[in-house]
Amino acid sequence: MRLLLLGCTGLVGRELIPMLLQQGHELTVVSRRPEAVRIELGAPEVTWVGVDPAQSSSWEKAGALHAALVAAEGVVNLAGEPIAEQRWTPEHLKRLFDSRIATTEHLVQAMAGLEQPPSVLVNASAVGFYGTSETASFVESSAGGDDVLGRLCQAWEAAAAQKPLATRLVMVRIGIVLAGDGGALGKMLPVFRAGFGGPIGTGRQWMSWIHRTDLCRLIQTALETPAWSGVVNGVAPNPVSMGEFAFTLGRCLGRPSLLPVPGPVLHLLLGDGARVVLDGQQVRSERLEPLGFRFSHPDLIEALASATKTSLR
């Protein structure tokens, strides 16, 4: 399948691109810095388009991005600025929204103008769709939340839903992605390995997680399987509390996990962005098992051992 990938050059893309290539797909990848990413990923067989997909000018009919879309049989859209890496100033909130919603709006508008649009769009969303709670449990049919991330995800999904009728849409609400080379786990590992790890905040907040390999397999399956459509929660079957996550990570690394990180410290560093780590939601999928998807890493201890390259023996 000829695929166009947006937002696939970071944590997820580092595994997704090689996986899709191994399955025989032809890839065109959009990046604002294609040369640097091409060297980093080491994928010479990939076609690179160096534009910012959040800018309407990038989608002009005479441009390389439009030409790649015309040729594409499927699209993966994971584009979006990182959520919890800096304070939520008005300027940063605008980037969070524009990088997701503007990109998706431009994409589906360009698809709508094609005589033969791509047959499938796999579009990212996030478990932040549901809002936060220490007591509630959420599945795909649950209502959306009314906080910043809930509104962001709902607007993001509404933009993707405007895709052409001929295009099958799979919306993946992604949880915390476990990989040793980045994301939340990548930031926690040096602290835990030094023996200073522990739960963040109260430790009672929920972490709905997924191993990166399983997320990439889920995206690949969504692309290749016509029976898949609509919303799926990209989370492993067993969400845990932050306290349990910290304990399990310490156990996996053979290090203590007793030193909590106070919430006010994160608030000082990240402002409202700290909510992503201090608040949480217990999210499961009611759709993945009926669709036939089987996780390679359903249990946290094994998933962490795999992500950190640690032996369980």
Backbone as a ProteinNet text record, in pm:
[ID]
protein_1_A
[PRIMARY]
MRLLLLGCTGLVGRELIPMLLQQGHELTVVSRRPEAVRIELGAPEVTWVGVDPAQSSSWEKAGALHAALVAAEGVVNLAGEPIAEQRWTPEHLKRLFDSRIATTEHLVQAMAGLEQPPSVLVNASAVGFYGTSETASFVESSAGGDDVLGRLCQAWEAAAAQKPLATRLVMVRIGIVLAGDGGALGKMLPVFRAGFGGPIGTGRQWMSWIHRTDLCRLIQTALETPAWSGVVNGVAPNPVSMGEFAFTLGRCLGRPSLLPVPGPVLHLLLGDGARVVLDGQQVRSERLEPLGFRFSHPDLIEALASATKTSLR
[TERTIARY]
84.4	0	88.8	52	123.2	66.1	151.4	105.7	169.5	90.6	138.4	133.9	246.8	257.4	283.7	199.8	217.6	237.2	334.1	359.1	417.9	490.2	541.1	693.3	755.3	901.8	953.8	866.5	908.1	909.1	861.9	867.7	800.6	681.3	609.2	668.2	700.8	751.3	882	964.6	1092.1	1073.8	960.1	931.6	830.2	737	631.7	686.9	777	829.4	900.4	994.8	1056.6	956	855.3	756	676.8	633	555	639.6	766.3	855.6	874.3	889.7	907.4	787	668.9	547	527	620.8	615.6	542.1	508	438.2	537.2	489.3	567.1	532.5	633.8	608.2	656	569.3	607.6	583.1	687.7	681.6	697.4	607.3	610.3	685.2	780.8	858.1	903.4	907	958.3	1109.9	1176	1322.7	1358.3	1326.8	1339.7	1481	1580.4	1716.5	1765.4	1739.9	1783.7	1713.3	1582.2	1506.3	1545.7	1567.9	1608.8	1737.1	1832.8	1960.1	1937.5	1853	1826.3	1759.3	1660.9	1586.2	1657.8	1744.3	1816.3	1726.4	1635.4	1539.8	1551.9	1654.7	1677.8	1567.5	1489.4	1384.2	1258.1	1253.8	1138.2	1148.9	1035.6	1029	992.3	1066.7	1047.3	992.6	895.7	840.5	863.9	939.2	978.3	888.3	773.9	680.3	619.2	549.6	472.2	326.1	268.2	131.4	25.1	62.6	-33.6	-54.7	29.1	17.2	-62.5	-162.7	-247.3	-168.2	-63.6	16.3	86.9	110	178.2	94.2	-38.9	-130.3	-170	-100.5	-133.1	-118.9	-204.8	-213.1	-84.9	-3.7	121	235.2	209.6	316.6	338.9	452.2	490.9	396.3	342.7	254.1	123.1	67.6	-56.1	-32.1	81.9	113.4	124.4	184.4	196.2	59.4	-30.2	-164.9	-242.5	-226.3	-293.1	-252.5	-126.8	-75.8	-105.4	-145.9	-158.3	-285.4	-270.5	-384.9	-429.9	-342.4	-375.1	-294.9	-347.9	-283.4	-280.7	-168	-157.4	-127.2	-212.2	-194.7	-177.9	-52.9	-21.5	29.7	9.7	72.5	21.7	114.3	76.9	197.1	202.4	307.3	297.2	410.8	405.4	319.6	240.6	141.6	202.5	292.6	330.1	477.5	535.3	677.7	708.3	605.2	628	497	507.2	389.5	285.3	158.6	49.2	22.1	115.7	91.8	-11.2	-74.7	-167.3	-103.2	24	92.4	111.4	148.6	170	38.5	-67.1	-198.1	-240.9	-212.7	-246.3	-169.3	-40.8	37.3	-17.8	-60.1	-117.1	-240.5	-327.4	-450.2	-419.9	-342.7	-318.7	-244.5	-146.4	-66.5	-150.8	-257.8	-346.9	-465.7	-538.2	-664.7	-643.7	-553.4	-528.8	-472	-377.2	-321.6	-431	-516.5	-621.2	-723.6	-759.7	-853.7	-798.2	-671.2	-610.2	-604.4	-572	-562.2	-696	-802.4	-931	-988.4	-961.6	-1005	-935.9	-805	-732	-781.2	-811.2	-864.9	-1000	-1082.9	-1216.4	-1210.6	-1101.1	-1088	-1033.5	-1005.8	-947.2	-1056.4	-1031.6	-1124.3	-1128.7	-1012.3	-1005.1	-924.8	-991.3	-918.9	-862	-768.9	-716.2	-828.7	-810.7	-916	-925.9	-819.8	-823	-741.1	-793.3	-723	-717.8	-596.8	-578.4	-533.3	-619.1	-594.3	-578.3	-479.1	-456.1	-555.4	-588.9	-649.5	-579.9	-637.1	-571.4	-675.6	-633.5	-725.5	-766.5	-696.3	-740	-878.9	-929.8	-1066.7	-1168	-1144.8	-1245.7	-1242.9	-1148.9	-1133.1	-1059.7	-1059.2	-983.7	-1074.7	-1036.4	-1111.7	-1029.2	-1038.7	-974	-1066.5	-1195	-1292.2	-1362	-1382.1	-1456.5	-1368	-1432.5	-1365	-1425.4	-1339.9	-1385	-1357.4	-1452	-1434.5	-1471.1	-1464.4	-1483.6	-1617.5	-1720.4	-1853.8	-1875.9	-1778.3	-1793.4	-1792.4	-1858.3	-1865.5	-1731.4	-1713.6	-1591.6	-1591.5	-1472.5	-1458.4	-1470.1	-1471.4	-1488.3	-1367.3	-1252	-1130.8	-1057.1	-938	-864	-835.5	-784.1	-749.4	-873.1	-980.3	-1104	-1154.1	-1153	-1199.5	-1105.5	-975.7	-878.8	-903.3	-916.8	-935.4	-1068.3	-1171.3	-1301.3	-1296.6	-1228.8	-1215.4	-1129.1	-1026.3	-936.4	-1014.4	-1094.6	-1173	-1281.1	-1340.6	-1442.8	-1382.8	-1259.7	-1193.1	-1170.1	-1122.7	-1097.3	-1225.3	-1336	-1463.8	-1516.4	-1458.3	-1499.6	-1434.7	-1369.2	-1302.2	-1406.4	-1363.1	-1458.6	-1532.1	-1653.1	-1732.6	-1662.8	-1584.2	-1517	-1398.1	-1358.8	-1240.3	-1282.7	-1232.9	-1256.4	-1172.4	-1233.8	-1164.2	-1149.6	-1026	-999.2	-935.5	-1002.1	-953.8	-894.8	-766.5	-698	-674.4	-745.5	-724.2	-609.5	-494.6	-369.9	-344.5	-302.6	-262.9	-115.2	-58.1	83.7	165.8	251.1	327.4	457	479.6	599.6	709.5	817.2	937.3	1055	1167.3	1281.4	1357	1330	1408.5	1333	1228.1	1156.9	1025.6	948	818.7	833	724	723.3	823	825.7	916.6	1061.4	1094	1231.1	1280.1	1189	1228.1	1242.5	1166.2	1170.8	1291	1338.1	1440.8	1569.4	1629.1	1753.5	1736.2	1620.7	1595.1	1582.8	1508.5	1489.6	1620.4	1695.7	1821.7	1921.6	1909.8	1996.9	1948.4	1832.8	1781.1	1695.7	1652.8	1573.9	1430.9	1383.3	1250.9	1139.8	1020.2	902.3	780.9	663.8	541.6	536.5	468.5	450.7	315.5	314.2	189.2	139.9	9.5	-48.7	-18.4	7.9	26.5	-104.1	-217.7	-347.3	-402.1	-345.6	-398.5	-371.1	-462.8	-453.6	-358	-290.1	-206	-257.4	-311.9	-357.8	-249.3	-181.2	-56.6	-66.1	33	46.6	193.7	243.6	380	386.5	495.3	507.3	489.2	543.6	528.2	381.8	303.9	161.8	88.3	123.9	60.3	91.7	215.5	252.6	181	169.6	95.3	-51.6	-106.4	-246	-267.9	-177.4	-189.1	-176	-78.8	-62.5	-188.7	-244.9	-365.5	-483.2	-494.9	-602.9	-591.7	-470.9	-450.5	-490.6	-455.9	-465.1	-597.6	-679.8	-798.8	-925.6	-997.6	-1118	-1226.2	-1227.7	-1331.1	-1311.8	-1194.3	-1168.2	-1219.1	-1303.3	-1344.7	-1394.4	-1403.2	-1449.3	-1339.9	-1379.7	-1286.6	-1238.4	-1107.2	-1052.4	-960.2	-962.4	-871.7	-738.1	-632.2	-498.6	-434.4	-485.2	-435.9	-428.7	-334.6	-323.5	-441.5	-467.3	-586.4	-581.9	-463.8	-450.4	-394.8	-478.9	-431.4	-393.5	-302.8	-255.3	-251.6	-240.4	-220.2	-74.6	-48.8	88.5	175.7	118.5	195.3	237.5	145.1	178.4	277.6	262.5	356.5	497.8	513.3	645.1	703.6	621.6	669	716.3	637.9	671.5	796.9	812.6	933.2	1055.9	1045.1	1156.2	1191.5	1088.7	1111	1180.2	1135.7	1192.9	1341.5	1377.3	1514.7	1599.6	1535.5	1608.9	1652.9	1567.3	1599	1482.6	1509.4	1399.7	1306.4	1183.7	1085.8	1001.5	1070.3	1003.6	999.3	1064.4	1074.9	973.3	861	759.1	803.1	753.1	775.3	651.6	661.9	542.6	479.4	346.4	275	313.8	331.9	368.3	497.9	591.8	716.2	686.9	602.1	565.2	488.6	402.2	326.8	421	528	625	691.5	719.7	790.2	698.2	578.5	493	362.4	330.7	203	89.4	-10.6	-125.4	-86.5	27.4	72.6	97	115.6	136.3	13.3	-103.3	-225.4	-215.5	-139.8	-127.3	-67.8	21.3	88.1	19.3	-35.4	-94	-237.1	-307.6	-442.7	-435.9	-537.6	-534.7	-673.7	-679.4	-806.4	-785.3	-880	-874.7	-948.4	-869.9	-926.4	-897.9	-1001.4	-988.8	-1055.1	-1035.2	-1099.7	-1205.3	-1324.6	-1428.8	-1435.1	-1346.2	-1354.3	-1238.2	-1119.9	-1003.1	-1014.5	-1064.1	-1076.9	-1177.2	-1298	-1389.1	-1332.4	-1246.4	-1183.3	-1071.7	-1035.4	-934.2	-792.2	-774.7	-638.6	-587.3	-465.1	-401.6	-272.7	-259.6	-142.5	-19.9	93.8	220.8	266.9	227.9	273.1	152.3	67.5	-52.2	-28.1	82.5	109.1	222.4	208.6	301	443.1	463.8	600.8	676.2	609.5	675.2	693.7	596.3	606.5	723	738.3	850.1	983.5	987.2	1110.8	1150.7	1053	1080.8	1125.2	1054.5	1085.5	1220.4	1261.5	1388.6	1499.9	1469.3	1568	1622.8	1534.5	1570.7	1524.4	1608.5	1570.2	1483.7	1379.6	1293.4	1350.9	1457.1	1511.4	1586.4
-118.8	0	124.9	224.2	352	439	475.4	543.2	681	776.3	909.2	921.2	954.7	960.3	1103.3	1152.9	1284.6	1268.2	1341.1	1332.7	1199.7	1134.7	999.3	994.9	1105.4	1108.1	1113.3	1098.3	1104.8	969.3	964.7	843.6	724.7	743.6	633	600.6	703.2	681.5	604.6	616.8	545.3	394.6	344.8	202	176.6	269.3	248.8	245.3	336.4	341.3	211.3	160.4	31.6	-82.6	-83	-189.8	-188.2	-71.4	-62.3	-96.3	-55	-91	-242.4	-304.2	-449.3	-522.6	-462.4	-523.8	-494.6	-423.4	-401.2	-276.6	-187.8	-65.3	37.4	122.2	233.6	358.9	426.1	534.4	669.5	769.1	909	973.8	1034.2	1087.8	1239	1309.4	1454.9	1497.8	1589.3	1638.9	1781	1861.7	1997.9	1998.3	1891.5	1881.5	1744.4	1720.4	1584.8	1529.9	1614.6	1562.6	1508.8	1585.8	1541.5	1413.9	1406	1287.8	1167.8	1189.4	1078.7	1016	1098.7	1046.8	973.7	1031.5	971.3	834.9	824.7	700.4	599.1	646.7	555	475.5	543.7	476.5	535.6	497.2	558.1	530.3	423.6	389.9	472.2	557.1	643.1	769.9	816.8	946.8	1052.3	1163.1	1265.9	1392.9	1455.4	1584	1682.4	1787.6	1882.4	2003.9	1991.8	2103.3	2093.9	2201.9	2203.2	2180	2064.1	2034.8	2118.2	2193.6	2282.1	2411.8	2436.6	2556.3	2525.4	2606.7	2581	2584.7	2668.1	2679.2	2548.9	2462.3	2335.3	2240.8	2265.9	2175.1	2224.4	2325.3	2375.6	2265.8	2270.6	2161.1	2139.3	2243.7	2228.5	2173.6	2152.5	2116	1966.4	1932.9	1792.7	1718.9	1788.4	1722	1681.6	1770	1736.6	1620.1	1620.3	1510.3	1378.3	1381.5	1259.3	1210.9	1303.6	1265.9	1204.2	1259	1203.2	1057.5	1027.6	891.7	795.7	849.4	766.5	681.9	557.4	468.4	471.6	514.6	526.2	637.3	693.4	804.2	773.4	801.7	798.1	939.3	994.6	1130.8	1128.1	1142.7	1150.1	1288.4	1387.8	1518.5	1588.9	1651.9	1730.5	1763.4	1886.9	1927.5	1846.7	1816.8	1745.1	1817.9	1741.5	1798.4	1848.4	1771.4	1797.5	1830.9	1902	1930.3	2074.9	2160.3	2297.5	2356.7	2477.1	2542.1	2571.1	2564.4	2592	2742.2	2815.3	2956.5	2967.3	3083.9	3098.8	3065.7	3102.6	3073.8	2923.7	2854.8	2710.1	2636.4	2679.7	2616.9	2632.7	2747.6	2767	2668.5	2645.4	2547.7	2406.6	2373.5	2241.2	2218.4	2318.8	2306	2310.1	2410.1	2426.2	2307.7	2255	2146.2	2021.2	2006	1891.3	1924.4	2029.6	2056.1	2116.7	2215.2	2275.3	2172.5	2091.7	1987.5	1893.8	1848.9	1753.7	1818.6	1943.6	2013	2027.7	2068.7	2082.1	1946.9	1842.5	1708.8	1663.9	1670.8	1618.7	1706.8	1837.7	1924.4	1886.9	1859.4	1818	1682.4	1590.6	1460	1474.4	1566.9	1585.7	1636.2	1701.6	1753.6	1654.9	1533.2	1433.2	1350.8	1315.5	1227.6	1090.7	1043.8	915.2	934.9	965.8	989.1	858.8	867.5	746.2	661.3	531.9	441.5	436.1	477.8	468.8	583.3	638.9	738	687	666.7	635.2	763.6	817.3	947.7	932.2	1001.3	995.5	1082.3	1039.2	1121.5	1075.8	1103.4	1066.4	1034.1	959.8	924.4	1046.2	1158.4	1283.1	1325.3	1262	1285.2	1274.3	1181.7	1147.7	1238.9	1332.3	1406.5	1322	1363.8	1292.7	1249.1	1137.6	1087.6	981.4	977.9	870.4	752	767	661.4	605	685.9	639.4	553.6	469.3	388.6	423.2	436	482.7	379.4	367.8	286.1	373.4	314.6	394.5	466.9	409.2	469.1	575.4	599.2	698	839.8	930.4	1069.8	1140	1248.5	1326.6	1417.4	1457.6	1546.6	1692.3	1779.3	1922.3	2002.8	1938.3	2012.6	2046.8	2103.8	2149.2	2034.1	1922.9	1811.4	1745.2	1738.9	1683.4	1762.8	1895.1	1979.5	1971	1963.9	1951.1	1823.3	1710.9	1583.3	1578.9	1635.4	1635	1718.3	1832.9	1913.9	1843.3	1774.6	1698.7	1587.9	1514.8	1406.8	1460.2	1574.3	1633.4	1674.1	1723.6	1759.9	1636.2	1527.5	1405.2	1346.1	1363.8	1306.4	1368.9	1480.1	1544.6	1481	1370.1	1302.4	1259.8	1231.8	1190.1	1061.7	1045.2	926.4	798.6	807.7	689	645.3	727	697.7	637.8	519.9	455.8	526.9	563.3	635.1	546.9	535.1	471.1	576.2	606.9	706.3	632.3	653.8	582.8	679.3	658.7	738.3	675.1	738.7	678	711.2	609.6	628.2	663.6	647.4	676	568	610	515.7	480.9	351.9	306.2	271.2	346.7	320.1	376.4	305.5	346.7	466.2	504.9	610.9	743.1	761.3	887.5	879.6	986.3	990.6	993.1	965.3	971	873.1	749.9	649.7	690	740.5	781.7	887.8	977.5	1081.4	1026.6	921.8	866.1	775.1	711.7	608.6	657.7	771.3	812.6	833.9	887.6	912.8	780.6	686.7	557.1	478.3	482	407.1	462.5	591.2	652.5	626.2	560.7	526.5	633.2	733.6	843.5	843.8	730	725.5	712.9	742.5	730	783	766.4	813.5	964.8	1014	1157.4	1197.6	1302.6	1348.2	1252.9	1231	1145.4	998.3	958.7	817.5	745.1	811.8	747	765.8	862	888.8	771.3	749.3	635.1	662.1	556.5	560.1	453.1	497.3	405.2	403	292	284.9	185.8	191.6	93.4	86	-34	-51.8	-2.4	63.7	121.8	18.3	-100.6	-204	-236.7	-246.4	-275.6	-161.2	-37.5	75.2	72.6	45.4	38.9	-76.7	-191.2	-303.5	-268	-194.9	-153.5	-63.2	34	123.3	45.4	-46.3	-128.4	-209.7	-271.3	-352.7	-267.4	-145.6	-54.8	-17.8	-0.5	30.7	-85.4	-205.4	-321.7	-396.7	-366.5	-447.7	-368	-397.2	-319.8	-322.9	-423.9	-432.6	-328.8	-268.9	-170.2	-33.4	29.2	166.9	224.8	356.4	422.3	437.8	457.4	484.7	355.4	348.3	242.6	308.1	257.8	306.8	233.7	309.6	251.5	239	144.4	120.8	-29	-68.3	-207.9	-243.3	-372.9	-414.1	-380.7	-344.9	-332.8	-196.3	-91.3	36.3	21.2	107.9	99.4	239.9	246.3	375.5	418	546.7	595.5	528.3	504.3	436.7	297.5	222.9	88.2	93.5	190.9	204.6	228.2	321.4	351.6	230.1	158.8	38.9	-66	-86.9	-188.9	-150.9	-22.9	20.9	2	37.1	15.6	-131.6	-216	-361	-411.5	-362.5	-405.5	-368.2	-250.5	-201.8	-245.2	-305.5	-342.1	-221.6	-117.4	7	44.8	124.2	169.1	263.3	272.8	362.1	427.3	488.4	536.3	687.5	760.4	905.1	974.3	1015.2	1077.5	1214	1249.1	1382.1	1465.7	1566.6	1642.7	1714.4	1717.2	1785	1930.4	2008.2	2149.4	2170.7	2075.3	2089	2084.7	1990.4	1983	2106.4	2157.3	2277.4	2395.3	2404.4	2511.1	2500.2	2376.7	2354.7	2366.2	2310	2294	2371.9	2432.7	2500.3	2401.8	2443.5	2356.9	2228.5	2228.4	2107.6	1992.2	2021.8	1916.2	1828.4	1877.3	1797.7	1663.9	1660.6	1536.9	1426.3	1464.2	1366.2	1352	1461.6	1460.3	1409.3	1426.2	1372.6	1254.4	1175.2	1060.5	1006.8	900.4	835.6	685.9	607.8	462.9	424.9	392.4	368.8	225.8	159.8	26.4	28.2	-78.3	-89.2	-198.7	-165.3	-266.4	-315.9	-264.2	-295.6	-381.9	-369.6	-435.9	-587.6	-644.2	-790.7	-841.8	-782.5	-829.1	-811.2	-711.3	-691.9	-791.8	-868.5	-972.5	-929	-809.7	-763.4	-828.9	-878.5	-941.7	-867.1	-828.9	-752.9	-842.8	-791.3	-860.1	-834.7	-719.8	-679.9	-632.6	-725.7	-684.8	-652.5	-699.9	-683.2	-583.7	-499.4	-388.5	-434.4	-532.8	-572.1	-620.3	-699.8	-748.9	-636.5	-545.9	-433.1	-342.2	-315.6	-232.2	-302.2	-434	-507.8	-499.6	-512	-501.6	-361.1	-260.1	-122.3	-77.7	-130.9	-89	-189	-293.4	-398.5	-461.6	-489.7	-547.8	-691.7	-780.7	-919.1	-933	-1017.2	-1042.9	-1149.5	-1214.4	-1323.2	-1268.4
0	0	0	-78.3	-78.2	34	129.4	250.4	263.5	309.5	344.8	496.1	557.8	704	748.9	838.7	898.6	1048.8	1105.1	1248.5	1291	1202.8	1229.9	1236.8	1281.2	1287.1	1430.2	1528.9	1668.7	1734.2	1857.9	1939.7	1872.2	1820.3	1757	1620.5	1543.6	1408.8	1402.1	1506.2	1505.8	1496.1	1541.1	1526	1415.4	1396.5	1297	1155.2	1121.8	984.7	947.4	1028.4	992.5	985.8	1072.9	1071.9	941.8	898	774.7	652.8	655.1	545.2	537.2	653.1	656.8	600.8	614.5	561.8	413.3	352.1	208.8	164.2	256.2	219	162.9	72.6	19.2	97.8	152.3	246.7	194.5	210.2	196.7	331.8	388.3	524	519	587.2	593.7	719.1	702.5	816.1	787.2	893.6	877.3	864.7	904.4	891.9	835.6	709.1	654.2	652.2	626.7	617	750.1	858	990.9	1031.6	1006.3	1046.1	961.8	832.9	744.9	795	834	885.1	1017.3	1104.4	1235.6	1221.9	1132.9	1118.9	1030.2	942.7	856.3	764.9	695	606.8	466	390.4	259.3	158.4	177.8	82.1	98.7	201.4	226.5	143	90.4	24.2	127.8	128.4	230.1	166.5	233.2	191	304.3	276.9	380.9	387.6	453	471.5	611.1	650.8	774.8	737.8	770.7	727.8	796.9	901.9	968.4	891	788.7	706.8	580.8	553	435.2	306	300.9	178.5	143.2	243.3	218.1	133	126	57.7	-81.6	-133.2	-266.2	-370.3	-470	-566.8	-645.5	-657.7	-733.6	-647.4	-517.9	-427	-412.9	-349.2	-332.6	-238.4	-136.1	-41.6	-108.5	-189.6	-261.2	-356	-424.5	-516.3	-441.3	-322.5	-242.2	-197.5	-164.3	-122.4	-238.9	-356.8	-475	-495.5	-471	-494.3	-380	-263.9	-143.9	-145.6	-100.2	-78.2	68	156.3	297.7	361.1	470.2	540.8	689.6	752.2	898.8	945.1	1031.7	1081.3	1232.9	1276.5	1419.7	1457.4	1369.6	1387.7	1512	1585.8	1702.6	1789	1839	1931.8	2061.1	2127.9	2255.9	2358.1	2433.1	2524.5	2655.1	2715.1	2855.3	2871	2776.3	2785.8	2821.2	2833.3	2876.7	2927.9	2983.3	3041.3	2933.8	2972.1	2878.4	2871.8	2817	2790.2	2678.1	2660.2	2547.9	2412.9	2397.7	2271.7	2252.5	2361.7	2348.4	2327.3	2395.3	2372.7	2226.9	2168.9	2027.5	1940.8	1972.7	1895.3	1914	2037.2	2062.1	1975.3	1969.2	1890.7	1740.7	1697.1	1553.1	1492.6	1565.9	1510.4	1487.4	1563.9	1546.7	1456.3	1492.3	1424.9	1287	1276	1144.9	1048.2	1095.1	1008.3	959.6	1050.8	1013.4	921.3	947.3	859.5	719	707.5	574.2	503.6	579.6	521.6	463.8	542.5	494.9	384.1	388.7	278.8	148.8	157.3	38.1	-11.9	80.1	40.8	-28.3	21.7	-35.4	-179.2	-215.3	-349.8	-451.2	-407.1	-496.6	-564.6	-687.8	-758.9	-694.1	-647.7	-578	-449.7	-337.4	-212.5	-157.3	-61.8	2.6	61.4	59.6	106.4	257.8	330.1	475.6	534.7	644	724.5	868	918.8	1060.7	1128.5	1213.8	1275.1	1425.8	1480	1624.2	1698.9	1818.4	1922.5	2051.1	2165.8	2291	2396.6	2498.5	2605.8	2687.2	2667.5	2727.8	2683.3	2577.4	2529.2	2642.9	2738	2838.5	2960.6	2967.4	3091.4	3193.9	3319.9	3423.2	3536.8	3600.3	3714.5	3785.5	3918.4	3995.5	4014.1	3981.9	4011.7	3888.7	3786.3	3669	3578.6	3500.2	3398.9	3263.6	3161.3	3031.1	2922.6	2828.4	2708.3	2588	2468.9	2348	2343.4	2404.2	2399.1	2506.4	2593.7	2700.9	2644.2	2715.8	2672.7	2691.4	2618	2628.5	2749.5	2793.3	2906.8	2866	2966.5	2940.8	2985	3000.3	3032.4	2903.4	2915.5	2796.9	2701.5	2755.3	2667.6	2609.6	2688.2	2635.9	2516.9	2530.2	2419.8	2300.5	2327.2	2218.1	2138.7	2209	2140.3	2065.2	2122	2054.7	1926.6	1930.2	1809.4	1705.7	1750.7	1662.7	1591.1	1666.8	1607.9	1513.2	1550.7	1463.7	1329.8	1331.7	1206.5	1119.8	1179.8	1103	1047.1	1118.1	1075.3	946.2	903.6	778.7	656.4	672.2	561.1	456.4	334.2	230.3	269	218.5	248.4	203.5	97.1	44.2	128.4	224.9	306.7	440.2	470.6	600.5	705.7	818.1	924.5	1047.2	1096.6	1225.7	1315.6	1426.4	1521.7	1641.3	1668.1	1776.7	1892.1	2002.1	2123.3	2201.9	2193.2	2239.1	2386	2461.4	2599.9	2610.1	2728.2	2750.8	2681.9	2589.2	2507.1	2579.2	2601.8	2672.6	2573.6	2580.8	2501.6	2579	2574	2654.2	2600.6	2475.1	2412.7	2402.9	2482.9	2479.3	2553.5	2542.8	2609.9	2760.7	2830.4	2976.8	3037.6	2985.2	3040.7	3019.2	2901	2873.4	2969.8	3013.5	3108.1	3248.7	3280.5	3415.7	3437.3	3330.5	3346.1	3413.5	3372.1	3439.2	3589.5	3628.9	3771.5	3846.6	3791.4	3857.2	3860.8	3751.8	3750	3850.5	3881.5	3981.3	4123.6	4138.3	4270	4333.8	4255.1	4311.4	4257.8	4207.9	4147.6	4249.2	4203.1	4286.7	4213.3	4272.9	4207.8	4198.7	4097.6	4078	4134.1	4215.5	4274.8	4381.7	4387	4491	4469.2	4345.9	4312.3	4286.4	4312.1	4294.2	4151.6	4077.6	3943.9	3850.7	3757	3667.3	3551.5	3509.4	3389.5	3293.6	3183.2	3078.5	2971.8	2959.2	2885.7	2770.6	2679.7	2573.2	2533.7	2513.8	2463.9	2319.6	2284.4	2150.4	2040.5	2057.8	1955.1	1931.8	2039.1	2024.5	1955.7	1987.3	1919.1	1770.1	1735.3	1593.1	1523.1	1590.2	1532.1	1515.9	1611.2	1603.3	1481.1	1460.7	1345.4	1214.6	1209.3	1089.7	1061.3	1165.1	1148.1	1102.4	1158.7	1118.8	971.3	922.9	781.6	692.3	732.1	643.1	653.3	754.1	780.6	753.5	645.4	611.2	718.5	805.2	908.8	1019	1025.8	1130.2	1085.9	1169.5	1146.3	1278.1	1284.7	1405.3	1509.7	1634.7	1743.9	1808.4	1834	1918.9	2020.8	2143.1	2245.8	2233.6	2208.7	2197.6	2334.3	2413.4	2549.6	2574.2	2658.3	2700	2791.3	2811.8	2888.5	3036.4	3089.7	3234.9	3275.9	3284.2	3337.3	3484.1	3528.9	3667.6	3727.3	3858.1	3923.5	3905.4	3922.2	3914.8	4019.7	4139.9	4243.4	4200.9	4141.3	4095.1	3979.5	3891.6	3779.9	3832.6	3928.6	3983.4	4054.4	4131.7	4201.5	4101.3	3994.7	3895.2	3818.4	3786.4	3716.6	3805.1	3934.3	4025.4	4037.6	4046.4	4053.6	3927.5	3813.6	3686.4	3677.7	3728.4	3720.2	3839.9	3939.6	4060.1	4140.4	4142.2	4210.8	4302.1	4405.6	4491.8	4415.7	4464.4	4400.9	4509.6	4605.5	4726.5	4737.7	4647.8	4661.9	4570.9	4624.3	4539	4488.4	4370.2	4313.7	4346.4	4431.3	4471.2	4351.7	4352.7	4246.2	4229.3	4339.2	4322.4	4245.6	4253.7	4178	4028	3987.4	3846.4	3802.7	3889.1	3854.5	3831	3911	3891.4	3754.7	3712.4	3586.1	3465.9	3476.7	3359.5	3365.9	3480.2	3490.1	3468	3388.7	3363.2	3290.8	3221.1	3152.4	3246.9	3376.6	3475.3	3491.4	3448.5	3462.9	3390.8	3282	3205.3	3291.8	3384.2	3468.8	3604.4	3657	3790.4	3791.4	3681.7	3667.1	3571.3	3566.5	3476.3	3454.3	3378.8	3352.7	3331.8	3382.5	3369.6	3240.5	3137.9	3004.9	2961.6	2912.5	2853.3	2716.1	2641.5	2510.8	2513.7	2466.6	2450.4	2306.3	2219	2076.7	2026.2	2086.5	2028.1	2030.1	2139.7	2144	2041.1	2027.9	1922.4	1781.2	1763.1	1632.5	1607.2	1708.4	1690.9	1720.4	1778.7	1807.4	1935	1929.7	2045.4	2079.4	2205.3	2248.3	2262.3	2218.9	2245.4	2388.3	2444.3	2578.4	2659.9	2706.1	2779.3	2926.3	2983.5	3126	3148.6	3250.7	3270.2	3296.6	3382.9	3417.3	3293.9	3210.5	3088.6	2987.9	2979.2	2886	2924.5	3054.7	3099.3	3077.7	3102.7	3078.2	2931.5	2843.5	2700.2	2662.5	2712.5	2674.3	2726.9	2842.4	2903.8	2877.3	2798.4	2766.4	2894.2	2989.1	3117.7	3125	3177.6	3195.7	3319.6	3310.6	3426.3	3517.1	3476.7	3558.5	3678.2
[MASK]
+++++++++++++++++++++++++++++++++++++++++++++++++++++++++++++++++++++++++++++++++++++++++++++++++++++++++++++++++++++++++++++++++++++++++++++++++++++++++++++++++++++++++++++++++++++++++++++++++++++++++++++++++++++++++++++++++++++++++++++++++++++++++++++++++++++++++++++++++++++++++++++++++++++++++++++++++++++++++

